[in-house]
Every structure is written in structure tokens, then in C-alpha cells.
Amino acid sequence: MQANALLSGAIIMAALTIALFFLRFWRQTRDRFFLYFALAFVLEALQRLLSANFPLSNPDVPMYYLLRLAAYGLIIVAILGKNRRPPGD
């Protein structure tokens, strides 16, 4: 159990560090792409924090996976928004 808690803490720290990097890039460029990625990694860290501190008795319950789905949805929206062609091309 202790190794699992250590690994969860490392993943949370890494996700929050990555979110801070994307926030820095967003502040420099004001590109929504970086903001969406920062929010996605904050959601990933939140999901890991909740699942580490409040484990569910039944792992099939989708409660924590909705946060992960929202994070991945933000990443998809960011990529699609960045690759969208401007009108008239």
C-alpha cells in the first residue's frame, strides 16, 4: 500500500508540474491550446488524488473515470481547435 501511495503522489506531482508548464506557455502566447492542456492535467491530478484518498469499494463505478473523460475531452478539443482550417481555405 505504501508503494502505491508513493506512486500516486509522484503521478499527481508530475501532472501538476506539467500543468504549470502549460500555464506558463499560455500566459506567454494566450493560445487556448495551452490552457486546455493545463486544465486537462489539473483534472488528471484531481482524479488521481481522489482515487488515492477515497478508494471505491467497486472499481466498476464510473465516478472517477468521468474526470478522466473530461480531461481527455479537453485534449481532443484543443487538438481539433488547433488543427481546424480557417474559413475560406
Rosetta blueprint (number, residue, H / E / L):
1 M L
2 Q H
3 A H
4 N H
5 A H
6 L H
7 L H
8 S H
9 G H
10 A H
11 I H
12 I H
13 M H
14 A H
15 A H
16 L H
17 T H
18 I H
19 A H
20 L H
21 F H
22 F H
23 L H
24 R H
25 F H
26 W H
27 R H
28 Q H
29 T H
30 R L
31 D L
32 R H
33 F H
34 F H
35 L H
36 Y H
37 F H
38 A H
39 L H
40 A H
41 F H
42 V H
43 L H
44 E H
45 A H
46 L H
47 Q H
48 R H
49 L H
50 L H
51 S H
52 A H
53 N H
54 F L
55 P L
56 L L
57 S L
58 N L
59 P L
60 D L
61 V L
62 P L
63 M H
64 Y H
65 Y H
66 L H
67 L H
68 R H
69 L H
70 A H
71 A H
72 Y H
73 G H
74 L H
75 I H
76 I H
77 V H
78 A H
79 I H
80 L H
81 G H
82 K H
83 N H
84 R L
85 R L
86 P L
87 P L
88 G L
89 D L
